[in-house]
Structure formats: structure tokens, C-alpha cells
Amino acid sequence: MSKFISLTLALLLFGLAVFGPGITAGTKAEDTSAEKIPVRVLILTKFEIGAMKGDFPGEAQYYYERYLDGAESYEIRGSQENGLLYVKDGIALCMTGMGKVNAALCTVSVLSDPRFDFSDAYILSTGCAGSAKGSTVMGDLFLISTAVDYDLGHHADIREMENQTSEIWFHDEIFDNAAVIRLNQELTDKVWDLVKDLPMETTEKTRKFMSTAFDGAEWAVRDPKVMRGTTVTADNYWKGEYDHANALKMIQVYECPDPFVTTEMEDVAVCTAARWLGLLDRVIVLRVSVNMDVFMNGATPERLWDPEYESSLKDEDSPEAADIFETAMKNNFTAGSAVIDAILAGKF
């Protein structure tokens, strides 16, 4: 009996730690006896810039303006501070926050919320990303078929390596089940057929930037397009030739069906949370490139990230000052809205 009481108290304390002691003031209490609100599409972006509509767009704004303007908003316990789920006409949108922990907790919290019925929902995880040197350009739109966890395995400091030209990531098969998640390939094929020929846009400044950064290489000066590939999710915003080599090695070791195309900070977590809840087969991941995965135009880690030298990506003096972000968000929405409209039309 004492063990039972101890277990009960432990579970209670865990619940208080995760979900808080109760509903905050001004939020409607959850009535589990009420009819659940059905959701056909759950859009998971990671952040917004400023307002939800009418200003410079982040990842959520175009989706909000098209599908959710005037929507009811619901506070989600267990998500980031002030986390809201916007719901209107069978479409829901939530910003998970950045990083794997935020993304996983928010996804589980939303999908487990008793006020909503996600049993027939498709989950669209979408947003910006860095993309792979040698095969991609800023503005490319990516349909992801596999998500890999960059952080699982073993990472070394290059200064301690015997061979300082080799990759600094070492595979450990004990992590394999968690480190790589293959999405529903049948669903991915259907989405690919829908989006593969959609037109993607760029800017003249971005064209010149890519040409200068990569010496006019043929792969770097092409028009942006829709591509299919594997994303590598890290809990840090990495850059550089060594980490690029790590990502290529991971894709090879894990035998991913499509090449490495993007690096971001959330998708393996979203997919893991969906898998826990039996919904992985309904996850779609779309990412758009707003940056590259290596240092460019003389940039160094200190110049980009050290507070003493740090410059904003919007600064004209920054070695990464391209103006692709807003255009990339339009490219993302071009593909994302096509997918959402197809789902609502019953084509999936």
C-alpha cells in the first residue's frame, strides 16, 4: 500500500510540474463531457515575427491570414508560455516554440487536449530552415521524407581528434530507434505529386548573394524549386563544413531514402511526439530554405554569434545579408496551402 501511495503522489507531482495546478484566470475550464471540436488540419509552425497579420511575416502569418483570421483561440497547457491554439472551420494552428523540447511538449499537449478531436487530422509541420551546400539554394521548398536527430550518437571536438579531417560524429546503434524517423512514404508520395511542380520565387539580391558566396557554381545560381529530402534536427543552430559532413554521414549511416537537404530544430521532435500518440502516419513536413548550412562570404562563428561582433541578418554589413526570408515564407505558403486545400477537398 505504501508503494501505491508513493507512486500516486509521484504521478500527482509530475502532473503538477508539467501542467500546472489548474487553469489560469480568464481561461475556460475544460469540459470533457462537451462535444469535441473536430480538426482536419493541424498546422505547427515554430514562431512568428510581430503580429499574426499585416506586418513582416514569420512562419505563421500567411496561414493565419488565409485560414484563421478571426478564429477562436484556446490556451494550451503544457505548451510554451502564452501558447495558443487557433481553430476555425476544421483548421488549427499552434506555434510550438523553437527547439526539440518545446516542439515535443507542445505537440503532445495539443494532440492530447480533450477539447479537440484529432483522430482524422493531418499534421503539417512547417517553417524555415538552413539547407545543404552543394545541392540547394535559398528559397527552395522541401518535402521531408525522413527526420534525423543530429544530437544522438557521439560528438567530438575537432581539436581532440587524431584525424582532424574526418567527421566528428560517431554512430551508436543504441539510439537508432529514436535517432531516425521515416514518415509515411505513401502519404509523402501523394504530397510530392501535388507540390513538385509548384513555382518558387527568389530575389535578385539573393541570386547575387548565392553567386558570390559559392563562386558562381552551377548548383548555386539556379532558380529555387521544390525538392524532396531528409532533414537533420539539432538543438543548436549549427553551421560549417564539419557539421555539414556530419549530416551527410548520418544520412548514409541511417540509410535514409532521400538526400540531406535541410537542418532545423524541431521536426524529429514533432514526429516523435506524433509517433507516441499513434499519428505519425498523418504527419507532413514542409520546410523552406532561408540560409545555408556553411559559413559564407568570409563569415566566422565569432562575427555571427559572439555578442561583441554579432550583426543581424537584416544588416547590410552582415556576411549573410540576403533578403530571402519574406519570399521564402511565400514559397512555403504556396506549397502548404496547396496541401491544406487538398486535404479539405478530401483528396487525401
Secondary structure, 3 states (H helix, E strand, C coil): CHHHHHHHHHHHHHHHHHHCCCCCCCCCCCCCCCCCEECCEEEEECCCCCCCCCCCCCCCHHHHHHHHCCCEEEECCCCCCCCEEEEECCEEEEECCCCHHHHHHHHHHHHCCCCEECCCCEEEEEEEEEECCCCCCCCCEEEEEEEEECCCCEECCHHHCCCCCCCCEECCHHHHHHHEEECCHHHHHHHHHHHCCCCCCCCHHHHHHHHHHCCCCHHHCCCCCEEEEEEEECCCCCCCHHHHHHHHHHHHHCCCCCCEEEEECCHHHHHHHHHHCCCHHHEEEEEEEEEECCCCCCCCHHHHHCCCCCCCCCCCCCCCCCCCHHHHHHHHHHHHHHHHHHHHCCCC
